[in-house]
Amino acid sequence: MSQFWSDIVHTLTPYTPGEQPKTNNTLIKLNTNENPYPPSTQALQAIKNAANQDLRLYPNPNSDTLKQSIANFYNLNINQVFVGNGSDEVLAHIFQGLLKHNKPLLFPDISYSFYPVYCGLYGIDYKTIPLNKNFEIVIEDYNQNNGAIIFPNPNAPTGIGLGLKKIETLLQCNLDSVVIIDEAYIDFGGESAVPLIQHYPNLVVVQTVSKSRALAGLRVGFAMAHPDLIQGLIRIKDSFNSYPLDKLAIAGATAAIDDVAYFKDICQKVIQTREVLILQLQQLGFTVLPSQANFVFITHPELNAKHLALALRQQNIIVRHFSAPRIANYLRISIGTDAEMTQLIQHLTSIISNT
Ligand SMILES: Cc1ncc(COP(=O)(O)O)c(C=O)c1O
């Protein structure tokens, strides 16, 4: 606390990111949904190539090469793409530029915990809509007074995905609201809403290279929408930071988006590992929510989730526990390599047999 803080600083409840421990090779890190595989070698080479004397110059303020690659990948026009320093920054600009209206913003009660933080930062009125008892988003519940709607698809931390038909119905019922679909985890089995952008000028789809392209350390995210919405975001960005992406990030992310074969390969591996893991967890008595993401959300009728997270931590495995209502007895576990998952199952088996 300081007398020198602006008033708003006193009111903020900042987001708490998952633990990023100092390098420890024995640790199995399954707490922040990073990809267990390395980035594309083409992306790494592009970053190395970009580490040259040109770094004395500012980067392209519009990250045009990256936007073009994203546009090519998704069959869009470059003016339908916006990029930022991680999708967290893209989301922040969206909250400030597109979600503050006279009517409340709606999002699920169990969802990405950064959303209420942005609402606090930008003074946005919001209302949470409870997931049903199976932890699913019920789109009819959003047919109520609102200025905008946002949720992740698949949802986090549940991993449950919503089909495109339902997203389209939601859009049709909310033509006067901005609808944001946060697709951080879409590439692990979900159906992207990007094709709907051509038909719905109120839709924004947000993605990231942090998960499916194994580049969380590079900090690159993007939004895709009607050019008018993108223009609004560019106005916010150019009132905040003209150069959110550095030259290395632009080079690496562009090459990663262009390396489609590697991207598909690692996504497929994560999906296969997830399906095997789910069966093994069920055999140990866990209830596993149906996941279309690179993590599973699990609970056990006889185990306390918080204690279990601590017991795993003692075995050098970090998973994520949220103490929020309804999910306090659940753990979110990121999908690692097959070898990491084997170790996880071995430790869970011994913890369970010792309780
Ligand atoms: C639902 C969701 N959206 C957005 C993000 C932010 O991702 P990044 O800022 O790394 O692009 C995350 C990160 O975990 C997430 O879970």
The ligand as a Gaussian input file, in Angstrom:
#p B3LYP/6-31G(d) Opt

LIG

0 1
 C       -8.787000     -19.530000     -21.378000
 C       -7.484000     -18.824000     -21.531000
 N       -7.421000     -17.719000     -22.267000
 C       -6.269000     -17.045000     -22.436000
 C       -5.099000     -17.466000     -21.830000
 C       -3.863000     -16.638000     -21.987000
 O       -2.917000     -17.204000     -22.795000
 P       -1.676000     -16.392000     -23.338000
 O       -1.665000     -15.032000     -22.694000
 O       -0.491000     -17.206000     -22.979000
 O       -1.868000     -16.286000     -24.819000
 C       -5.105000     -18.605000     -21.047000
 C       -3.869000     -19.051000     -20.387000
 O       -3.769000     -19.981000     -19.684000
 C       -6.329000     -19.303000     -20.889000
 O       -6.397000     -20.396000     -20.106000

